[in-house]
Amino acid sequence: MKGDTLELQLRKPKMILFDYGQTLLAETEYDPLRATRVLMQYAVKNPRDLTPEQIGAFAEELYEKVCMPARSIHREVHTWQFERLLYDLLQIEFSIPREEQEFIFFGAGIRAVAMPHVAQLLDFLAENNIRRAVVSNISSSGKQLKERIARALPGYEFEFVIASSEYAVCKPDPLIFQLACAKADLEPQDIWFCGDHPRFDVEGSYAAGMTPVWFTDTTIECTWRKPESARSQCPHLHLHDWRELIELIKNLES
């Protein structure tokens, strides 16, 4: 545990905001081809007789053209928008509504587990009346994200869950941090932000006036991003185990 670059003036937080991936939960498996195969069982129109492999290859090309440029300017494309574009271009239709398509796709494609000791941390925060919420850069809907978290952390509740897909902006844009402050009705200095990305989570939250916590638990491999070699250039805490945060907050109270 350490603060980097400059010393932080720490005080007990009124709320802790968590990133989703590699922070609260680890996605131990992501298999979009399997997900597409399951989803295509509900297709009622596929005039080109496209295979899941062909659909997946086209989806990757489309994602690079549409979603990556949006992310580069801190904007988010909702899964529903992307899939409407994808499947309308391919002339594929389904017997189920878009929301159900999303749940089937991600339910079949993603396996997520709670990060080590995060339940212990959440129990501690609840016992100490420290509020908890989630802010995630994610294309899936907030409802689907909530379900994913609830499945891996049953019985744990968060005051709100912000999915960037539903607000068009994503971290490190200041607007998404301002949104979290507005929802919490708190000043940024009352909030600690915990996340695994040195720029999106750490530098973004610091610029918004929050206390940033860079969390890098290397015991669980990230399936969708290589380990970060860059370090944040702003003051922050660097933790590798959620039990460190428990002890840190305990020491602030003593």
C-alpha positions, 0 to 999 in steps of 0.5 A: 500500500502506498501513495504515489507521486505526492502525499494525499491528505486522507480522511474517512470517505463518506462513499466509495465508488468501485469500477466493475472489471478487475475491481469488484469482479473479474471476468475469468472467461469471455467467449463471444463465439459461444455467446453468438452460437447460443443467441442464434438459436433464437434467430427467425431470419438469416437470409444469407445463412451466416454462421456464428463464426462469420457473424463474429468476424463481421462484429469485430470489424464493426466494433473497430469502426464504430465503438473504438473511435467513440471510446477514443474520445470518451464516448460510449456506444450502447450494446443495443445500438451496436447490435441493432446496427450489426444484425440489421446490416446482416438482415438477421432477426430474432424472436425475442426482444433486444433486452433478452438478446443482451441477457442471453448473449452476455449470460452465455459469453461471460463468466465473472467471479468476485475479486478476492476479499471484496465481500469482506471489504463490502461488509466492513464498509456497510458496518461503518456506514460508508456508502457504496456504488459502482461506475463502469465503462461498459457497453452493456445496459445498467440492468445487465451489469447489475445482474452480473454483479448480483450473480457474483456477489449475492446479497450485496447492494449498491446505492447506484450502478452507473453504466457508461452505455446509458449516459453516452460518456465514459471515464475519464470524462469528468461528466461521469464523475460529476454524475456520480456526485450528483446521484450521491448528493456528495462533494467529490472530496467526500468520495474515494474512487477504486479502479484498476485503470491508471488513466480512466479510474485514477487520473479521471477521479483525481481530476474530478476532485476524488481520492483515487485508489489504484487497485491491482490484484495480480492473482486473477488474470484479466482476460480482456486487457494486458497488465498496465505498464504505465503508472498514473502521474497523479497522487493516488493510493496503490493497493493490491489486496482489499484487506489493505483498504480495510486496515487503511480506513481503520487507521484513519479512524484511530 
